[in-house]
Amino acid sequence: MVKVINRPLEMLGSTVLDLTPSLGRLTIYMIHVFMWLIRPPLRLKLFFEQMVFMGNKSLFIIMLTSSFSGMVFAYQIYLGFTAFSVDSFVGPIVAIAVCKELAPVFTGLVVAGRCGAAMAAQLGSMVVTEQVDALEVMGVSSIQYLGVPRVVATVITMPMLAAIFMLIANTGSWIVGTQLLGIDEAMYFAKISDFMTVKMAIEGLIKSAIFGYMIAIIGTYQGFQVKGGAEGVGKATNQAVVWGMVTVLVMDFFLTAILAKVL
Amino acid sequence: MSYKASIEFNNLVKEFGDHRVLNDLDFNIHEGKITTILGFSGAGKSTLLKHILGVHHPTTGQVKVLGEDLSTLNESKLREFRTNFGMVFQYSALFDSMTNFDNVAFPMREFTNMSEEEIKEKVHTLFKQTALDDFAIHKLPSEISGGMRKRVGLARALALQPKIMLYDEPTTGLDPITTHMVDDLITSTHNNNSDIPMTSVIISHDIAATLRISDYVAFLEMGKMVVHLPVDEFRKSDHPTIKKFIELST
């Protein structure tokens, strides 16, 4: 009986003990990123390169996921609402859900899967091949040279991607709602303007910037922490994706609660 | 003959937890000479190198480089100080996203106010100095051989005319011909920069290369200094560990 109680407690204790130093190191890393962010030189070229990598190359997958998310969401809402003859509410429901939740969360998941993994893999292989050591030996801060441009680029690019997600998902919803399912177009837009506010879109954009920050911090941190060879890089990449996605989903709840009070 | 010390280890002790990695090292690396730090794997050679670079700080004792105690420098001073070093890594550590030209130009772009034209000229000079063909200049590191990568790494390390050149296992994993080429390159680099008294420190366990190119040899075993001698005296040493090391290596 004692064993049955002890075992989960031991596991919980060991998990907490494992996580605490990692959280401490992550916090110290976040402080370093901030300190190097405000110190010259500004590496604008690296920052723009990262923005192109993040934004341009994620654009297609964001467009694809957003268009189908908007369409399928509109379809499902319509199927439910039409039974009560309130199908004109499809527009605002989709618009609010997309702007407040779907756009930041889906964009976050896509960016965590694509860019968070890439950051961990790129930096991890640079650690393994001593390129990071080479930077440090030359007197260049690896955090400033490699970490900061990625973090800043992700923070700026994520709201842009989320805004594109909002636009395309709503367009998809409009196509399905009005062109395919026959909802009156004027009613569709009238209801959106009745219920949807700019604040809702702003909430989504703020969320996506914060998700971007966390995804980049986790991705670059995992990359810098790589030990060993290819196996270490693989492990870091995996951790970056898993923790990036989990962080997006968990933070979404808390951010929703905080922003509901602030905005 | 007495030489000026470029690097001083004063009773250096380094411990990681309970494990003592460097044990009371007390010796000097002479300015303008090639010193090889030899030893078996796990002897503490790389840890010693990290103390020279200021990456690790002593648990007790002191490391002075060019008269500076690195443990007293703050982070930005330490980064600035590191421009005195040129380092050639075991596997070259070239930035794989940059061309060889950009790799060599990198330190100049970071730390000098040289114009792109001046950098271009300097890179070409360094390519010539390290016997690199012009065809390699705009290629990526992955598109050239290991020996050539070593040369590009050396050219990059020389870009800021360092006072101290550090070589981390420069010949490990190379074929005998490339090993000789790298050895020649190390000596010619050392001699060609004789207008500035360049100090070269090589971390190695390649006994043949050590005997061929070094002025001094420091031998480490389990973090302790076994001997620190001029190369001729080292060759004749009757210390059992040294004899065994030479015997096994040859």
Contacts between the chains, C-beta under 8 A, distances in Angstrom:
chain1	res1	chain2	res2	distance
A	126	B	96	8.0
A	129	B	91	6.4
A	129	B	93	6.3
A	129	B	96	7.3
A	130	B	89	4.9
A	130	B	90	7.3
A	130	B	91	6.5
A	130	B	93	3.9
A	131	B	93	5.3
A	131	B	94	7.5
A	131	B	95	5.6
A	131	B	96	7.1
A	133	B	89	7.1
A	133	B	93	6.5
A	134	B	87	7.2
A	134	B	89	6.2
A	134	B	93	4.0
A	134	B	94	7.9
A	134	B	95	7.4
A	136	B	55	7.2
A	136	B	82	7.9
A	137	B	53	5.9
A	137	B	82	6.2
A	137	B	85	6.3
A	137	B	87	4.7
A	138	B	82	6.6
A	138	B	83	7.5
A	138	B	87	8.0
A	138	B	106	7.5
A	138	B	107	5.6
A	138	B	110	7.0
A	138	B	111	8.0
A	139	B	78	8.0
A	139	B	79	4.0
A	139	B	80	6.4
A	139	B	81	7.6
A	139	B	82	3.9
A	139	B	83	5.4
A	139	B	110	7.8
A	139	B	111	7.1
A	140	B	79	7.5
A	140	B	110	5.8
A	141	B	79	7.0
